[in-house]
Amino acid sequence: MFSPQTEWIGSECQSATTTRRKYCTNCHSMLTWACAGSVDSTVIAIPEPYDSEQRKAYNHAKSPTNYAIKVQIACDFRHRIVHVSECYQGSVHDITVLRDSGLLEHVEDSVQIIGDKGYIGEEYVVTPRKKPHGCELTNEDKNFNREINSARAAIENINQRLKTYANLGSIYRGAIDDFHKITKIVQVVSALCNMNLNKYPIRK
């Protein structure tokens, strides 16, 4: 599914990592791994549900209607979509979607994927470093975050391209509980995006 593209190493001893771990065993500095792609969740706006329980379940602040269906997308650094998860109610946390999706089972032991701060705490996802309480980020941390954000541009561009298709970029008017149908729609749109990459490449 993925192929390694980007690699970070121990900041103090400059030793490369070969297994999944948070800290270098030689110098104990925080490190990341060979990274093959990016993961993110995107939302499909839906009308406000009539039922109060559904309003709670589908609530999502980033949706223009405040209610949404969520789906996880993963891409490699060539901007190809390589994974589409099943759909979830908008309130489900990104980490929960990731763990349920089985995506990490397809990633090699020495390779990681990049995510945003919504994935902080997930062992096998490289995320930006949070500012410690009452402290500022070090220059090393700031440089690291710039690298991560630059690498994440691929998935951000993919999400924008997905939204150019009416079924995903406007308010979805179909049955909101038919996740199988909605997942198929996202899969078809993702395939179209991949087909269009040669004709309309995304700028890196």
GUTORZA-666790 format. One line per 5 residues: for each residue x, y, z of C-alpha. Coordinates in nm, 4 decimals, always signed. Example, Ala and Ser with C-alpha at 12.3 -4.5 7.8 and 13.67 -1.06 7.14 Angstrom:
+1.2300 -0.4500 +0.7800 | +1.3670 -0.1060 +0.7140
//
This chain:
+0.0000 +0.0000 +0.0000 | +0.2687 +0.2474 +0.1039 | +0.6332 +0.2842 +0.0110 | +0.8787 +0.4746 +0.2362 | +0.9433 +0.8321 +0.1259
+1.0579 +1.0409 +0.4213 | +1.2762 +0.9538 +0.7203 | +1.3781 +1.1297 +1.0407 | +1.6558 +1.0157 +1.2743 | +1.7759 +1.0644 +1.6307
+1.8523 +1.4352 +1.6716 | +2.1513 +1.3914 +1.9017 | +2.3289 +1.0774 +1.7858 | +2.2071 +1.0872 +1.4230 | +2.1314 +0.7143 +1.4301
+1.8540 +0.5966 +1.2008 | +1.5532 +0.4147 +1.3378 | +1.4609 +0.0695 +1.2154 | +1.1713 -0.0207 +1.4431 | +0.8624 +0.1506 +1.5779
+0.9595 +0.3475 +1.8855 | +0.9200 +0.6968 +2.0255 | +1.2752 +0.7587 +2.1475 | +1.6209 +0.6735 +2.0178 | +1.7724 +0.3894 +2.2210
+2.1188 +0.5446 +2.1847 | +2.0684 +0.9091 +2.2798 | +1.7077 +0.8984 +2.4108 | +1.6048 +1.1924 +2.1917 | +1.2543 +1.1873 +2.0484
+1.2476 +1.0618 +1.6928 | +1.0146 +0.9600 +1.4172 | +1.0318 +0.6973 +1.1514 | +1.0391 +0.6366 +0.7809 | +0.7089 +0.7879 +0.6722
+0.5172 +0.6624 +0.3726 | +0.2067 +0.8768 +0.3558 | -0.0571 +1.0781 +0.5384 | -0.3911 +1.0047 +0.6980 | -0.6782 +1.2382 +0.7774
-1.0524 +1.2358 +0.8242 | -1.2806 +1.4375 +0.6015 | -1.6439 +1.5212 +0.6667 | -1.9505 +1.5131 +0.4454 | -2.2068 +1.7706 +0.5544
-2.5616 +1.6505 +0.6199 | -2.8831 +1.8360 +0.7115 | -2.9668 +1.8715 +1.0784 | -3.1227 +1.5408 +1.1932 | -3.4705 +1.5547 +1.3455
-3.3886 +1.3085 +1.6238 | -3.1997 +1.4481 +1.9246 | -2.9852 +1.1348 +1.9598 | -2.8852 +1.1580 +1.5949 | -2.8022 +1.5265 +1.6349
-2.5621 +1.4321 +1.9125 | -2.4118 +1.1418 +1.7183 | -2.3596 +1.3334 +1.3937 | -2.2480 +1.6622 +1.5478 | -1.9288 +1.8023 +1.3963
-1.8199 +2.1628 +1.4426 | -1.6239 +2.1805 +1.1158 | -1.9263 +2.0935 +0.9037 | -2.1070 +2.3944 +0.7526 | -2.4308 +2.2521 +0.8924
-2.2688 +2.1408 +1.2237 | -2.3629 +1.7818 +1.1357 | -2.1625 +1.5403 +0.9271 | -2.0594 +1.1922 +0.8260 | -1.6896 +1.1218 +0.8721
-1.4628 +0.9111 +0.6514 | -1.0894 +0.8476 +0.6764 | -0.8622 +0.8965 +0.3759 | -0.4959 +0.7993 +0.3412 | -0.2644 +0.8941 +0.0572
+0.0983 +0.8397 -0.0359 | +0.3414 +1.1182 -0.1221 | +0.2521 +1.0881 -0.4899 | -0.0963 +1.2124 -0.3973 | -0.2582 +0.8763 -0.4725
-0.5424 +0.7772 -0.2414 | -0.4519 +0.4341 -0.1111 | -0.7161 +0.3855 +0.1580 | -1.0796 +0.4797 +0.2214 | -1.2372 +0.3731 +0.5493
-1.5976 +0.2894 +0.6197 | -1.8121 +0.5892 +0.7127 | -1.8744 +0.6964 +1.0716 | -2.0997 +0.9366 +1.2547 | -1.9442 +1.2818 +1.2730
-1.8805 +1.2792 +1.6486 | -1.6556 +0.9702 +1.6364 | -1.2949 +1.0632 +1.7190 | -1.0311 +1.0380 +1.4464 | -0.8202 +0.7959 +1.6511
-1.1198 +0.5651 +1.6932 | -1.1779 +0.5658 +1.3178 | -0.8100 +0.4912 +1.2565 | -0.7995 +0.1992 +1.4987 | -1.1233 +0.0514 +1.3659
-1.0217 +0.0929 +1.0014 | -0.7359 -0.1585 +1.0025 | -0.5126 +0.0840 +0.8101 | -0.2150 +0.0331 +1.0392 | -0.2208 -0.3396 +0.9692
-0.1064 -0.2606 +0.6138 | +0.1918 -0.0498 +0.7200 | +0.5317 -0.2167 +0.7530 | +0.6887 -0.2340 +1.0993 | +0.9629 +0.0175 +1.0145
+0.7288 +0.2624 +0.8398 | +0.4866 +0.5170 +0.9837 | +0.2186 +0.7503 +0.8530 | +0.1739 +1.1195 +0.9249 | -0.1320 +1.2711 +1.0898
-0.2435 +1.5972 +1.2456 | -0.2860 +1.6743 +1.6157 | -0.6093 +1.4763 +1.6209 | -0.3973 +1.1612 +1.6189 | -0.1693 +1.2549 +1.9089
-0.1450 +0.9532 +2.1352 | -0.1600 +0.6953 +1.8567 | +0.1629 +0.4983 +1.8731 | +0.2139 +0.4431 +1.5016 | +0.1264 +0.7875 +1.3673
+0.3770 +1.0734 +1.3499 | +0.2098 +1.3961 +1.4641 | +0.3163 +1.7548 +1.5324 | +0.4673 +1.8084 +1.8749 | +0.2469 +1.9894 +2.1248
+0.3673 +2.2906 +2.3170 | +0.4330 +2.1861 +2.6796 | +0.2094 +2.3510 +2.9379 | +0.3624 +2.6814 +3.0384 | +0.6556 +2.6430 +2.7997
+0.7451 +2.7189 +2.4407 | +0.8459 +2.4722 +2.1731 | +1.2189 +2.4368 +2.1167 | +1.3673 +2.5316 +1.7801 | +1.4082 +2.1608 +1.7122
+1.0381 +2.1025 +1.7788 | +0.9393 +2.3966 +1.5573 | +1.1534 +2.2653 +1.2721 | +1.0051 +1.9201 +1.3220 | +0.6506 +2.0580 +1.3052
+0.7298 +2.2472 +0.9863 | +0.8516 +1.9224 +0.8303 | +0.5375 +1.7407 +0.9410 | +0.3045 +2.0139 +0.8162 | +0.4842 +2.0257 +0.4826
+0.4497 +1.6494 +0.4438 | +0.0805 +1.6677 +0.5390 | +0.0110 +1.9048 +0.2511 | -0.0523 +1.5992 +0.0333 | -0.3579 +1.4834 +0.2269
-0.4875 +1.8409 +0.2629 | -0.4721 +1.8825 -0.1151 | -0.6465 +1.5493 -0.1670 | -0.9304 +1.6461 +0.0689 | -0.9783 +1.9721 -0.1205
-0.9927 +1.7858 -0.4496 | -1.2488 +1.5376 -0.3135 | -1.4723 +1.8299 -0.2176 | -1.4848 +1.9494 -0.5807 | -1.7248 +1.6607 -0.6458
-2.0817 +1.7613 -0.5651 | -2.1653 +1.4470 -0.3669 | -1.8892 +1.5242 -0.1169 | -1.8564 +1.9018 -0.1391 | -2.2209 +1.9908 -0.0862
-2.4806 +1.8782 +0.1673 | -2.5514 +1.5073 +0.1317 | -2.9264 +1.4537 +0.0941 | -2.9385 +1.0744 +0.0966 | -3.0128 +0.8438 +0.3890
-2.7529 +0.9283 +0.6532 | -2.7566 +0.5794 +0.8037 | -2.6756 +0.4027 +0.4753 | -2.3017 +0.3956 +0.5422 | -2.2413 +0.1246 +0.2824
-2.3760 +0.3455 +0.0027 | -2.1907 +0.6554 +0.1221 | -1.8650 +0.4611 +0.1515 | -1.9070 +0.3394 -0.2075 | -1.9592 +0.6985 -0.3228
-1.6358 +0.8085 -0.1529 | -1.4504 +0.5125 -0.3040 | -1.5717 +0.5992 -0.6552 | -1.4805 +0.9667 -0.6136 | -1.1386 +0.8649 -0.4791
-1.0808 +0.6457 -0.7840 | -1.1734 +0.9384 -1.0100 | -0.9276 +1.1611 -0.8238 | -0.6518 +0.9067 -0.8772 | -0.7361 +0.8802 -1.2477
-0.7219 +1.2583 -1.2858 | -0.3782 +1.2940 -1.1264 | -0.1932 +1.2437 -1.4549 | -0.4014 +1.5056 -1.6338 | -0.4341 +1.7480 -1.3436
-0.1390 +1.6884 -1.1086 | -0.1393 +1.8445 -0.7639 | +0.1411 +2.0898 -0.7066 | +0.3903 +1.9795 -0.4452
//
